[in-house]
């Protein structure tokens, strides 16, 4: 509590108080504000927070403070802030309510996604602020547990239209990545005049002493108040005080230590108990003190010395007091007080703090203590506190007397650390040597974890061989996990295309997977692996029956929630490669629904990628753009990297050449540097689509030829053949088109759907003449008309219309070209629409001009919210989709209404064409 003299603490803080006055005024006026107050220890950050409390009349104030001893307890800081508001939690949307209750240990449930917890806190704060403006103050944010820091930083970045203000106080030297980029206020030392004025309050000083203290304190208010207290009257008078402790914080700690030295042993022990007990619970403090034979009178000297206060809470004068007390204690003294605190903490009331105290009290390996820490890790993991789980597991490993159990716990700590989003720290744990004495199964799991980390961290070509090695090692030990690892290895190898120099190429992975035993009965994922193994070893025709069985299995009721969340994206990819548009829609819808319900946000991004592609192919470019906006909102909120393929393909279909060129330029070096052949293929296919739409056939041919040379069976290389055929024919080069048609037909015949055979008929018509060509165009239109893939149907009508015009059948050509133009225009495929318009004009007809879309008047966020409201989603549902509060949704909708000249969401149907 650095604010021992409130207004004295603001001496010389005119600039800071002005900023904070504006902050409070804005929140009181219904605006959102966030501020990160940075400064060295003792500079007056807490005094500034206290000033905010005084100024925030008419506002509700919630406070929390990070405590160094609680950094390993998941959501401890967040619970401290939100506990007074939990009576409102029932008003939150169901998934958010359940996530927050689980995170706080109020109810059991699956581990909540950390960002769903963040969204729940955002909704809770917005709900509370409806009654009156809310000011949240978080002191010592550098000591927040990781889960709380992530959730609060998430909230801070998503506030917009709520009457909520959040102030974080953090040490200047702390590296708080979560708070990077938020508005900040740097609190520096007092100027010389204000420093001397504050020092004068302490009483008369020798001039030389005063000058030296001012010079040594660098304007730090706490140092100015404390350094004189560390000196004897003789030192103050003669100027011989000891001011050589290393660093300013060290000198302040030294002053506190010198005040501690003359205290009675019982008092020093009581203060040490308080320093080791982060909750500040006086009942717990005295229970522990009683176990050590310490009476109530031991507190008097400590309070008289100004080291701590004992009231409703136990509070130190400043966090540096706590650290000084704990640092000066011997290891045995620390163990003694932790043991007393563990005994004083009921296992039913707070088992995790009890486990942490027991772990710190243990003089050496102790299986009972290690097991208790492991159980705490399980509880933390169940609440979604992966970083806390990792810390408990690491401590459990260190306390394990049995080398084998120690190794298993160290591996579990590394896995939890990786899942918490700290892959480098997980690798460091694997490298400590603690995982050395593992059995074969756990050594295989180490290989798997190293491979998964390599894939996430570098997205480089070293991942496939590592995954393959792990799968082979797991095969005789855990067949189900081995087969799942083979699936991961196949996908990784497919992304990187050609054979890896050190093994792990796609063919090698597929052959190894094909040799793995098949379980009985097989899961849907097993059928998928079997089909893929045949695909990459024998080809599309041989694999089609197996792949169709796998897709059918994923469509059925036998796929559980966990299996569906994990593998539906891959099954959906295979459905697309089989030209099965019905399964594409069904599987992508189911995957998106399952992943959203589970709050599994990284998986939501995968599901959105498949769904976005479907929107494009059925001609719903506005829906695709809205989904892209939503995906980018999730990526921004979670700190994930969303691949650039959505923006690439949308720009290609819209014919936006400058946009596509810019996107390619921004991505190509990174993809090439990582040898990510799949990404390069998508990029080249997108270029081919764009150039075909714009009638730039030579450029389209060059891009399509590059896209179609992918060394393995890959969706976009197959689609590249379709673009190649059209571009080659229009460029007067039939030979490449005929060869591409031969290759394409192997895929379309294996698929056998109307979509597949319709695209083949359209492509074959391009290299045909006379009645044969016309029959093929008509077959293509008939088949594609029975599918969802309206883009391919419109392209078939365009090509048929162009052929009819060249056959001098103008009236027939107009019918096809006008329909194609109307379809392209409605779908937003501007370049293809323009191409159809030019052809239509060549027949002597005129294309209808496109009216201005009402959504063009709106910003991207407003259009996105308007579409979701048009689809019938409520404000809370829209907020959950976009990671904003319902209040912010309402704010944007009012702007939409004003721009569209409507008054309610009921009128959106007539104002917005989605």
Phi, psi and omega in degrees: 000086185287353188262045184297335175233089195312302186281333173298325179295341179260009177301125180078015184250043181296316180298313183294318182294328178294317177298315182290327174300314179296323178300308182294319180299320180295316180295318179297331180275005176096015180256161176265142178216144176226140180213134175251111180269116183248146177176164180287164178303134176086000184283348175113022181295316180294324177299323178292323176296319177297325177297321177299318179301316180297323183281338190275047177295139182085356180251152168275135182243131175239135183233149172210159178218134174291141179234129186303323182285352181252010185296340182261007180255111188301131174064018180297312181294320180295319179295321178302319181286319190268344186309317180292349184253001189292351175291347180264359190294333180293345180274355181280156172304146187313305182300323179290317179301313181295321180297317182291319179296319179294317180300323182271001178075015180285325179218160180272156179172174177297150180305124184282146173296137186298329182280335172292324174297316178300318178295323178297319179294319177302314180295322180295314179296320178296320179297314181296322183288349176296329182282312174200158183305146185241130176243122180251128182241125182237106181269154179050050183297341179293344180253011174294145171297154188301319182297318179293318181298318180295316182295316182289324176294322175302312180300315183300325182278346184254354178293140177212301188245015180266153175275064185229132173238139179232127176242124173257135171249127186217145178295141185299325184279349183289141177261092182253089183299327182299330185263000181299134176091350177282154179304137186231160175225111180273121180262115182255176181293159178293153174288170187301319182295312181292326178297317179293324179295318179294320181293326182296334180297334183286347182117178184292142179226149170303139185301320180293321178296314181301314181297320182290319179297317178300318181293318183287329186281341180053035177078008180285117185301317181295321178296320180297326179278327188268323185300320177297329181289339180278359185249145178285162177306322179295319180295320179296322183285322187259350177077030180249027181294154180271108181237034186250016175297143186294124176076153181296314178300322178296322179292321178294316177300320179298323178295321178292321181296320180293330175286336180282325188306313185282358183287153178299153181305320181296322180292316179299322179293319178298317180296324178293321176301315179297323180291328182274348183251101190284346187287329184078028182270111182296328179296315179295320179302312183286331175296316179293319180298321180299323179294337179258010176073028182258128181267174185294332183290349180291342183282333188302311180300325181291319179288325179294328179281357178074025181272323180206165177242142176242109178217228175296332174230159173268120184230131173277154178303323180201150177307332179294335174295312180303310183294324179295315180298315183290323184292321185283343181287148176285164180299320180293321177297319178297315181298323181297313182288325177296323178296317179296320179293322178297317180293330181277348182263120182292134180296335178276329185284310184213072186297330184286319176293324176300314180297321180293319177295318179298320180296322180283342179272343186292127180282345181189190180307137183205110186295324180297315179293319179298319180295321179294319177297323179294321177295323176296323177298319179298318179294318179297319180294322179295333178270359181088010179268075187292322179296319178294319177301317180298319181295316178297318181293322178296318178293321178298321179297316182296332183265001184280119179288330182275122183303323182293314179294323177301317181294318180296319180291325177295321176296317179297323178296318179296319179296316179295322179296318177297315180294335178282001178088026181236068185297323180294318178295325177295318177297321179297321177296320178295333183273357185287344183093348180294337182268017185290319186265069180249153172283178187298320180297315182287330174295323177294323178293327174297315177302316181296316180296318177300319181293316180296320178295318180299320182292320182286316187286310188256340187046036184259175185285000176281347183291314183303313180295326178293318178295322179296315178301316180296318181297316180297320181290327181282337190308312180280356187251320181211090189298319182298315179293323178299315181293323175295324179291324174300321177298315177299318181294321178297316181295316179298317180293324179295322179298322185265000168076257190291176181294139178281147183297326183251031180092170179090013174291165187301317181295317180296318179296316181297319179295319178295318180295323180293331180277351181287141178300150177257131180285159175234126352284154181284144172281169177301321179296327177293318178298322179296315179297316180299317180295319180293321180298319177291320181304313186272357176249326183242344177109173188297315184298316181291328186274339188306313180300317180295318180294322178295322176296320180295314180298319179297321179296319179292336177283341185279181183275353185279356181272119180286169182301313184294315180295321179295315180299320186283322192239356182299328180298321181288319177298320178297318178301319179291324177300319179295319181293339176270005181060035182259086185291330178295314179291326177303313181293314184294312184290321180292323177295314181295319182295318180295319180295313181298315184290326177292316181298325181279349184067024181273084192295319176301324179287326176303320179297318177298314181296322179295325180299316177293319182291323179299317178299322178296315178304319180297313186286335176271001175087024179253069185291328177294319177294322177297317180295322178295319179294323177298317177301317180295317179297319180291329175296317179295315180299318179294316183293327184261357182073018180275162174257117178268128183299153187279008189291325177300307177301323180299308186290324177296316178298323180295312181295327179281349180076027183271087188295315182296319180296314181297317179300318180295318179295318179295315181299325182285339188248336194294322181295319180295315180295318180293321180297328179266005181055037181274086187297326181298315179298320178296324179294316177300319180299315182289323176297318178300318178298319180296318178299312181301312184291326175295319179298323182272002180074019179263076195287327178296315179294321178297319180298315181297316180292319181293323177298321177292320181293328189270001181262014178304137190289351182226172179293105184224136186311309186286335175288327175294315176297330176300326178297322179298315179293324181298316182300312181296315182293320182294316179297314181291341177269001180075030181234080186291333186299309177300327180294319181294318178296318180296322179296321178300316180290320181297320185296333176298324180281315184291323179292324178293324177289310174070011181270170176299322178298311182298309185288332176292316178295321178297316180298317178298317180292320180292327179298326181297330181257013180248173181223162171060217184299326180298316179298316182296317179300320180292319177298317180294322176297317180300315181294321180295313182293313182292334176294341179269002182250177174275348192276079185291333179297315179293326176295315179297321179293325177296318178294322178298311181295321178295318178297319177297320179295317180298320179297319180291338175273008178068023180256074191297316183296315178296321181296319181301319182300312181291317183291322179295317178298316179299316181297317180296320180294312180299319181296315180296326183277345181088015177274080193295319182293316178296323178297319179294321177298317178295322180297317178299317179295320180295318179295329178292341176271357181096003179258169181239134178279142177292140180280146181284133176281157180290126179291134180299331180292341178296339181283346188259157170290168181301316181293319179296318179296319180299314180291323178298319179296315182293321176294321177300326181282359175098006180285142177283168178302314177298323179293320177295317179300320179295323179294320190255003178061045174225168181278162177298329178296319178293323175301313180300320179301313180292322181296323178297323177291323176298313181302317182295318182290326182267001179059047175233174185238350182204168180292339178297336181270357181297325182302323180275342185261340186236128173258113183259000000 
